[in-house]
Every structure is written in structure tokens, then in C-alpha cells.
Amino acid sequence: MGAHGISSLKKMLLGNGRGEGIDLASVRPSMLRYVLAYTFELVFYAVWGSFLPVETGLLGLPGKTAAYIGHMAGSLIVMLLWSERFTWLIRISAAVTLGGFIPFVFADPGSSARLILGIAAMTGLGGAVTCARCGYAFAANNTERLVGISAMTLSVAGVYALELIRLPEVLTGRILPLALLFAMCYCLLRFKEGDLAAKQESGREDARGLYWALAFMIVYFGIDGYIYKLTGGPDGTPYGLFCLGIALAGIAFFLSQVRLRLNVWHLWSVFFALALLMAVTAVLAPAIGSELPFHFLGGLAVLGWPLCLYMLACAQRRFASYRLLKRCTVIFVVLSPLTTVSDDLFRTYMPERMPLISLIYVVTMLVLFLVTLPESYRSLFSAVWISDLHMNDMKELREKVEETDRFGGCGLTARQKEVAALLLAGKTRRQISGELGLSESTVKTHTSDLYRKLGINSRAELFAAFGVTVSPKSTSIIPDEKA
């Protein structure tokens, strides 16, 4: 590999520099309901997995697998029905969730009633989490998302640690889950429809951005399954180190954004490094004579979880329309079960080979992810893209365009309006490429299209059409970029 190849690989792994950092003063107390609803729901899942057993099955499936299918079905149904008028979906989801879980926690774990109630409750929760996710993505800003996901990660580590303490069942199996569910539903019922507006249309660039963020999530889920299968259940010191690793991952995620200002590529590289180290130490555990290293590294590798949730929410806010969101939900519902089936099969039929299979799986995912990453996609999660996210997804530019709406009646798409606004602001094609996170060729295409729609052929004609006066000095440094 030559010097150019090494440079390209470095940029692909590490991005192009630092992000812009996050200002904690931008957290708005009035908007925390959107972050807390999602946080309560995700913490509840940890409680569900640890303290709410379902001992009966359905049609040969374990009870929790059947409930998981109900959850995915509820999420899919609510997302397909989602629109600007969504409060009725929240009310139904909250009612079904509480109506199922309240009697569920008091039912005998081995009874059929508990299984049926669990499936119903998880179906309602699937709808509730879809509502919570939309609030987290569209109403919260980047700093609020960061604080919420960091708190969620630390809380999940605390829930897992409770398994080691052996608290009374009435607390962990009844009071705690019901408290989380009531808190989640309370936050959900305070959602306001005007705060969760998505774009009305999405172009190919938007779809590309959201699909690649979704790819990050699916890849993480696949690796995550092997991490949890290796670390196993609560078992004294090893599980304690696993919980400690999760807590440190949450703290590292928070500090990486607030203090170190690392971009997504930096963190994603750290996640893969931790996952590889975890798998290697699992394979070498007999030679090392200790399983403690891979338990601790497995917890640290959970860093990919808050990273993916944060990044996907940011991508949804920036790129997604309702139609694109629905399409992505269908893709995730179809693909996500595949990431849990593979590790279950290997653990069931080849448990002694699970460490080696995990190492092969992580290496395969890393290689496939990097090899299939198109050159044009790399800018999507570079420092420039993260800088845009830290500016609230270009909210200021969008609001300025919508406020003046100089392009009303011109038939321009939202992206073309953004390009036109930056052209009128005197930006070069390269500057526009950096601000919008697009390639220069894509900016050229948008420019050509908007020129055609406006019936003009040059930037000078664009200035004249919208009454923009340009001084000789400024025109000398801005090329007339014809399509």
C-alpha cells in the first residue's frame, strides 16, 4: 500500500479532524421530556432482561422471543401510521403498555397468562418506543441527546449491577419496572405535535445519509450479541467488571464529545478496537488463565451502543422525511432479528467455539464495513458532518431559508433551496460542499438543476434574479460556476 493508500485509510478510520464540541448550556429543561421518555424506555429494557422472566413458550419459541416479535410488530405498525398527527398513537401505545405490564408483573412467571400479557405489553411498548425515538430525534438538540444517552448508559450499567446485589424481588420485579413505565408514559403524554415535524421530502443524498447511519446500528447490534453471549450472566467479579466497563463506556462517550471533541470515525474506530480486543482475550482466556480481561473489555465495547443511538438520531433529524423514516423502520425490523439469531445458534450448538467464532465475526464485520464503504460516503460522518450536527443540524440555515422563502413558487426542493441560499451568500462550490456535507459533484448537480428550474445559466444571473448586489472585490473571488 502506497503513501496515498495509507493516507486514505487513515482518513477513513479517523475522519478529518475534530468536531466543534458541545455546549451544555444549550440543554433546555422544557424539552427534557423528549430525552427522558427514550431514556426511561431503554433502561426498562435492561430491567426486562434481568428481572422479568417469562418461563413459558409459544409455538416452540421462548416466551421472551415471542414478546420480542410483538415488540417489533408494534414498532412497525406505529411507524407506518406515523404522521404530523401522532398524539392518538402515543395514547394507544401508552394504554396498551401499562394495561399489559401492570398485571404482568403480578402474574406467575410460569403461567400462560404472564406470557400473553407480556406479548401484549411488549407490543404496546414497541409503539411507545417508536414515539419516544421520534421525540428524541426531532425535538431534542444534540446536547440534550448526548446527556440523555450518557445517563441511559450509566443507568443500564447500574441495572445490571443490581443483579449482583440480590435485592428483594418486589423491588426489582415490580416497583422498579412499573416506576420506569409510568415515568416513560408521563413524558410521552406531554409530547407536542408541533415539536416533532420531519421534512416533507427526502432526496437521494438524504436517503444515503440515513441508510449509512442505519448500517452503523445494524453492524453494532450484530457484534453486541456476541459480546453479551460471551460475558454471560451475573457471576461475581467477572460480571461486576462487565458492568464497570459499561459505566466507563458511557463516561467516555460523554467526555469524548464535551472535552475531546472527537468525531464519529474516531469513536467508531475505538469501538472496533475494543470489540477486537474483547474477542482476542476471550480466545486466549485459557492460555492467560483468566476471563476477567474479556469481561471488562466487553463492557467497554458497549461504547458502540450510545454512539449508534446518538448518531442515528442526529441523522434522522438532518436527513429524514416521514416516508424515509418508515422505509428505514421496515429495513431495521427485517434485519435486526438476524443479528440475534446467529449468535444464539452458535451458542446453542457450538458453545465451546463461541470465543473463536466471535473473533471471526468481529473481524469479518470490520473488513466488510471498511471494504464496502464508498469513497463518497466517507464525508457523511467526517468532522465536517459532525460540525453541522453541533450546529443543530443546520437549523439556523433552514430557518433563514424558510423565513424569507425567497424561492417560493420556484419549484425548488429543500436541498436546492439550501444550495441557492449559500450561492447567494457568496459561498464557493467547495465551501457549500463542506457546509452541507455533500461532494462537489453533487453540489454541481444541485446547482445545475436549480439553474434550470429558474431559467438562468450563471451565478451572476442568480444574483440579478434575487436582487443581490455584489461588489467588484467579491465577484473577483467568486467564480462564475456554470452548471
N, C-alpha and C positions, 0 to 999 in steps of 0.2 A: 504493500500500500504506500503510495507516494505521499509527499507533503500535503498536496491538495486533499487527498482522501482522508488523511488524518485530521486535517482542519475541518472537513465536512462532518466527520464522525463526532468530533468534539462539539461542534455546534449543535448537532442532532441530539447529543446526550445532555449537554449543559445549557442549551439555549444561547442567547446572545447577550446576556448580562443580567443586571438586577432589575427587579420591579421597582415601583415607586413607593412601596411601603404603605402602611395603613394607619389612618388617624382614628384612634379610639374615641376621640371627641365627637365623631360622626354617628355614634350609636344613639338612636332615638328611642327613648323609653316607650313612647306611644306605639312603636312598631314592633316591640319585642314579642307581641303575641304571635307574629308570623314565624319567628325563630323558635319560640318556646313550644309551639304546637308540634313542630317537626322534631324537636329535641326530646320532648316527652314521649313521643311515639317511638323513636329509635331506642330510647332507654328501656321502654316497655318490652321491646323485642328481646333484650338481654334477660329481663325478668321472666318472660315467657319461656325462653330456652332453658333457664336454670331452675325455676321454681314452680312451674305449672305443667306437671306431667299429664299425658293422655295415654293410658295403658291399653286401650282397646284400638283395634284397627278397622278399616273399611275396605272391602273388596281386595283384601290381601295387602293393602297399603298400611304402613304405620299411621297411627292417629294424627301425629303432628305433620306428616306428609300430606294427608288428606286436608288438614286445616290450612296448610301452606297453599295447596291448589285453590282452596276457597279464597284465600287472601289475594292471590294473583288474579283470580276471576273478578273479585270486587274492584281491584285497582283498574283492571282493563275496562270494565263497564263504566265506571265513573269517568275515566279519562276520555272515553269515546263520547260521553254525553256532555263533556265539559264545554262551557261557553262563557260569555261575559255574565250570564245569569246563572250563578252556581250555588247560591245560598241554600236552595232546596236540596241539592246534593249533599251539602255538609250536614244538614239537619237529619236527613235519612241515614247517612253513614254513621253519625254520632248515635242516633237512636238504636240502630241495629247493633252497633258495637257494644254499647252499655247494656242493651237488652239481652245480649248473648253472654257477656262476660260476668255480669253480676250473679246470675245463677250458676254459671260455670265454676267459679271459684269455690262454691259451696258444695258442688257435686262430688261424688265418689270418683277418684281418678280412674278406677277400673270399670265404671258404668258406661252403658251406651249413651245415657243422657249427657254425660260430660263430653263425649265425642261429638254428638250432634250440636250441642251448644257451642263447643269450641269451633266447629266448622262455620257455624252461623256468625259467631263473634269475629272470627278472623276475616270472613268475607266483608263484614262491615268495616273492620279495621283497614282492609285493603283500600276501600273507598276513602276512609278518613286520611290515610297516609298520602293518597293522591292529592287530596285537598290541601293537606299540610305542606306537601312538597311544592305545590304551585305557589302558596304564600311565601315559602322560604325562597323560591327562585325569583318571583316577580315583585314582591313588596319589600323585601329586605334589601339593604345595600350590602356591599362586600364586607364591610367591617362587622356588621350585625351577623352575617353568615359565619364569618370567622370565629366570633365569640361563641355563637351557638354550637358550632361543630366541635370546637375545642372543649366546651363544657360537656357536650354529649359524650365525647371520647373518654374524658375523665370519669364521668358518671358510669359509663359502661364498665370501665375498669373496676370501679367501686362495687357494682352489682356482682361481677364475677368474684371479687374478693369476699363478698358475703357468704359464698358457698363454703369458704374455709372456716368461717366463724361459727356456722351451725346455729343460726338464730331460730327462734320458735317459728313453726310453720304458719301460725296465724299472722305473723308479721310479713314474712317473705311471700307466702302463698295467697294472702287475702288483702291485707291492709295496703302493702306497697303497690301491687298491680292496680288495685282499684283507685288508689290516690293518683297514680300516673294517668290512668284513663280519664278520670274526672277532670284533672288539670288540662289534659290534651283537648277534651271536648269543650271545656270552658273557653280555651283560646280559640278553637275552631269557630265556635258560635259567635265570636266577636270579629270575624273576618268581614271586610267591607268589599263589595264588588268592584268599586272604582279603583281599588288599590292593586288589583291583580289583572290588569289589562295586558294581553300579549299583542304582538304585531298582527296585522290582518293578513300579511302575505310574507312568504319566505322565498328567496331565490336559491340558486344552486350553491352560492357561497355560504348562505345561511345553513343549508342542509349539510354541507360538508363540515362546517364547524361543529354542529351539534352531533352529527354521526361520529366524528372522531372523539369527542368528549365521551360519548356513549361507549365507544370502543375501549377507552381507558377503564370505564366502570366494569364492563364485562370481563376484561382481562384480569382486573383486580379480584373480582368475585371468584374467578376460576382458581387463582393462586391462593386466595383466602381460605377456600375449602380445604386445601391440603395443609395449610398452616394449622387450622383448628383440629383436623384429624390427627396430626402428629402430636400436638400438645396434649390432647386428651382431656379428661375431666379433672375435677378438683382432686389433687393429690399432694397435699402438704407443700413443701418448699418449691418443687417444680412449678406447680400451678400458681403459687404466690409470685414467682419470678415472671411468669407469663402475664399476670395482672399488672405487675410493676412495669413491664415493658409497654403494655398498652397505655398506661398513665403517662409514661415518658414520651411515647409517640404523640399523644395529644399536646403535651407541653412543647415538644419540638416543633410540631406543626404551627402552633401559635407563635412561638418565638421566631420561626423562620420567616414569617410574614411581617411581623411587627418590628423585629430588630434586625434580622439579617437581610430581609427583603429578597429572599430567593424566589426565582420564578418556578413555574411548574416543571420544567425539564430538570432543574436541579433536584427537586423533591422526588420526581418520578425515578430518577437515577438512584437516589438514596433508597427508595422503596425496593427497587430491584436488587440492589446490593445487599440489603438486609434479608430479603427473601432467599437469595442465593446462599448467603452465609448460614441462614437457618437450616436450609436443606442440606448443605455440606456437613454441618455439625451433627445433624440427625444421622447421616450416613456413617460418620466417623465416631458416633457415640460409643460403640463397643470398644474401639481402639483407644478413645480418650478415657473411657472408664467413668463417664458422667453424662447425664442427659440434661443437666442444668443449662449449658450454653444455648442449645436449640430452643428450649422453652422460653428463655429470656429474649432471644433474637426473634422468635415467633411473635412475641408481644410487640416488640419494636416494629416489626414489619407491618403491623396493623396501621402504621402511618399512611399506607395507601388508602385506607378507608376514609378518613376525614379529607384527604387530598382529593379523592374522586368525587365525593359528595359536594365539596366546595366548588370544584372546577365545573361539574355538570350543572350546578345551579347557576353559576356565572354564565356559562354558555347558553343556558336556556333563556336567561334574561336578555342576553345580547342578540341571539340568533333566532329564537323560536317564534313561530306563529302557532295558533291553535292546531292547524292541520298538521304541521310538522311535529308538534308535541304528541299528538295522537299516534302518528306513524311510529315515532320512537318508542312509545309505550308498548305498542304491539310487538316491535322487534325485541324489546327487553323481556317481555313476558314469554316470548317464544324461546329466546336464547338462554335466559338466566337459569332455568332448571337444568340445562345441560352442564352448567358449571358445577352443580352439586351432585349430579348423578355419577360422574366419572370417578370422583374421589370416594364416594360411597361403595362403588363396585370394587375398586382396588382394595379398600379397607376390609370388605367382606370376604373376598376370595383370595387375596394375596397380602394379608396383614404384615407378614414378615418382610415383604419387599416394599412396603409403603414409603420408607425414607428414600430409597433409591428412585422409586417412581416419582416421588415429589421433586427430587432434584432434576430429573429428566424433564418433568412438566414445566418447572420454572425456567429452565434453560431454553426449552422449546418456545415458550411464550415470549421470552425476551428476544430470541432470534427472529421469530415471526413478526413481532411487533416492529422491530427496527428495519427488517428487510422490506416489509410491505409498506412502510411509511413513505408516501410520495414526497418528493422534494417540495412541492407546492404546499403540502400540509404543515411543514415544519414551522412556518411562521405563525400558525394558529395558536401555538402555545409557547411562543417565544417571549422575551422580555417586553417587546412592543405590545403584544396582545395583553399581557398581564398589566402593563401600564394603562391600557384602555380600561381594563376591569377596575382598576383602582380609581379611575375617574368616573365610577358609577356607570360603566358600560356606555360611555359617550352620551350620557343623559343630557349634559349641557348642550351638545350639538343638536341632538334630536329635538329638544325643547325649543331651541332657537329657530330651527327649520319649521317646526310646527307653528310657532308663534307668529312668524312673519308670513309663512306659507307663500313665498314669492312664486312658487312653482304650481300653485293651484290651477287646475284646468289644463295643465301641460301634458298630462298623461304619464308623468314620470313615476317610477317605482320609488319606494322609500330609500333604497340604496343609491339610485340615481340622483335623488334629491340631496343626499349626503355628499356625493361627489361634486354635484353642481355647486353646493354651498361652499365647499372647500376650494373649488376653482375660482369662484367669485371672491374668496378671501385671499387670493393670490398665492395659493399653495401650488408647488410643482407636483408633477406626477409621482415622483419618488416620495415626497412628503405625504401626499394623500395615501400612498401605499402603506407607509408606516403608521399613519393615524387610524386607518380603517382595518389594518391587519390583512390587506389583500396584496397579491402580486401586482407588479407594474403592468403586466399584460392584461390583468383583469380590470385594473383602473382604466386602461386604454379602451377596453371593450365597453365599459360603462360610459366613458366619455363619448365614444362613437355613437352609442345608442341614444344618449340624451341629446347630442347634437342633431341626430336625425329626427328625433321627435320634435325638437324646437325649430327645425328647418334652418339651421345655421351650419357653418363649416369651420369655425375657428373660435379661439378663446376671446379674441377681440370682438367678434360678433356677439358672443355671450355677454360680455361686459356691456356692450351697447344695448342689447335687448333688455337688460335689467337695470339700466341707468347707473352702472358703476363707473366712476371716474378713476382712471389710472394715471399716475404721474409718469413722466418720461423715465425717471430713475427706476420706478418699479417695473415698467414694461421692459426695461433693458435686462432685467434679471429673471423675468418670467418668460420662458419660451412660448411661442405660439404653437401649442401641441395639437395639431390637427389629428383627427381620427384616421 
